[in-house]
């Protein structure tokens, strides 16, 4: 990998996806294709899964970090429509305001990572 490619990859936003105790669980969310969600998010961000972020009431959590100063916690990302909107928003650089579908999902956690 050349330095230019490495720099471009590292400058991509990151998406931290909770897949621990209940988020990402087909037992709790049988309607969600979690593998496809990871695949879709991977097209616009560096994706990493986390065990649990202690926000189970808002399950399925995705934390998007555009840079050191801009990060957003989104809960209940449980539909193809919300995943598609999230991918579009990430791909556009997280322009403000976020799409209405996502704006309702953004929250401030009690314990930030």
C-alpha positions as CSV (number, residue, x, y, z in Angstrom):
1,X,0.0,0.0,0.0
2,X,1.4,3.4,-0.9
3,X,1.5,6.4,1.4
4,X,-1.2,8.2,-0.6
5,X,-3.6,5.3,-0.4
6,X,-2.9,4.8,3.3
7,X,-3.5,8.5,4.1
8,X,-6.8,8.4,2.2
9,X,-8.0,5.3,4.1
10,X,-7.0,6.8,7.5
11,X,-8.9,10.1,6.7
12,X,-12.1,8.2,6.2
13,X,-14.7,8.6,8.9
14,X,-15.0,5.7,11.3
15,X,-18.2,3.9,12.3
16,X,-18.1,2.1,15.6
17,X,-20.9,-0.4,15.7
18,X,-22.2,-2.0,18.9
19,X,-22.6,-5.8,18.4
20,X,-22.5,-6.8,22.1
21,X,-25.2,-7.9,24.4
22,X,-28.3,-6.8,22.5
23,X,-27.3,-4.5,19.7
24,X,-26.7,-6.4,16.5
25,X,-28.7,-9.3,17.9
26,X,-31.1,-11.1,15.6
27,X,-32.8,-12.3,18.8
28,X,-33.7,-8.7,19.6
29,X,-33.9,-7.3,16.0
30,X,-34.8,-10.2,13.7
31,X,-35.8,-7.8,11.0
32,X,-32.3,-6.4,10.6
33,X,-29.6,-7.8,8.3
34,X,-26.6,-7.0,10.4
35,X,-24.0,-8.3,8.0
36,X,-25.4,-6.2,5.2
37,X,-25.4,-3.2,7.5
38,X,-21.7,-3.6,8.2
39,X,-21.0,-4.1,4.5
40,X,-23.0,-0.9,3.6
41,X,-21.2,1.1,6.3
42,X,-17.8,-0.2,5.2
43,X,-18.4,1.4,1.8
44,X,-18.2,4.9,3.3
45,X,-16.3,4.4,6.6
46,X,-13.7,2.4,8.5
47,X,-16.0,0.0,10.5
48,X,-15.1,-1.5,13.8
49,X,-17.4,-3.5,16.1
50,X,-17.6,-3.0,19.8
51,X,-18.8,-5.4,22.4
52,X,-21.2,-3.1,24.3
53,X,-21.5,0.6,24.8
54,X,-24.0,0.5,27.6
55,X,-26.9,2.2,25.7
56,X,-29.1,-0.9,25.4
57,X,-32.3,1.0,25.5
58,X,-31.4,2.6,22.1
59,X,-30.2,-0.7,20.5
60,X,-28.7,-0.8,17.7
61,X,-26.0,1.9,18.3
62,X,-23.6,3.3,15.7
63,X,-21.0,5.9,16.7
64,X,-19.7,7.9,13.7
65,X,-16.5,9.8,14.1
66,X,-15.6,12.2,11.3
67,X,-12.6,13.6,13.1
68,X,-11.3,14.2,16.6
69,X,-13.9,17.0,17.2
70,X,-17.0,15.6,15.5
71,X,-18.6,12.4,16.6
72,X,-22.2,11.4,16.7
73,X,-24.0,8.7,18.6
74,X,-27.0,7.2,16.8
75,X,-29.5,4.8,18.3
76,X,-32.1,2.5,16.8
77,X,-30.4,2.2,13.4
78,X,-32.6,-0.8,12.7
79,X,-33.8,-0.4,9.1
80,X,-32.5,-0.4,5.6
81,X,-33.7,3.2,5.3
82,X,-31.8,4.4,8.3
83,X,-28.7,2.6,7.2
84,X,-29.0,4.0,3.7
85,X,-29.5,7.5,5.1
86,X,-26.5,7.0,7.5
87,X,-24.3,5.9,4.6
88,X,-25.3,8.9,2.5
89,X,-24.7,11.3,5.3
90,X,-21.3,9.8,6.1
91,X,-20.4,9.8,2.4
92,X,-21.3,13.5,2.2
93,X,-18.9,14.3,5.1
94,X,-21.5,14.6,7.8
95,X,-22.9,17.9,6.6
96,X,-25.1,19.7,9.1
97,X,-27.9,19.3,9.7
98,X,-28.2,15.5,9.3
99,X,-31.1,14.1,7.3
100,X,-34.4,14.2,9.4
101,X,-34.4,10.4,9.7
102,X,-31.0,10.5,11.4
103,X,-31.5,13.7,13.4
104,X,-34.1,11.9,15.5
105,X,-31.7,9.1,16.2
106,X,-28.7,11.2,17.4
107,X,-28.2,11.4,21.2
108,X,-25.6,12.3,23.8
109,X,-24.6,9.2,25.8
110,X,-24.1,9.2,29.6
111,X,-20.7,7.6,29.2
112,X,-18.8,8.6,26.1
113,X,-16.1,6.3,24.7
